[in-house]
Amino acid sequence: MITAFVLIRARGNRVQALGEAIAELPQVGEVYSVTGPYDLVALVRLKDVEELDDVVTQGILSLEGVERTETLRAYPRRLLDQGFALGQG
């Protein structure tokens, strides 16, 4: 299971409509309205990395009013522990 956070910048006054549209995408678990350089954050849960690309490019970015996105991928604790252990010995 892949978990990612998609940061979304909206054009004009489209934040509420975009939030509702993004929340309807099947892979999106939650959508949050935020302040700062981005307007929305979508929590996405997927089977694999390839599906993440599809959700962002064909799903979120295809919606009218989306100006920009950035994606942060979350790693399970076990992968983080393995990664930080590399080179230790």
Secondary structure, 3 states (H helix, E strand, C coil): CEEEEEEEEECCCCHHHHHHHHHCCCCEEEEEECCCCCCEEEEEEECCHHHHHHHHHHHHCCCCCEEEEEEEEECCHHHHHHHHHCCCC
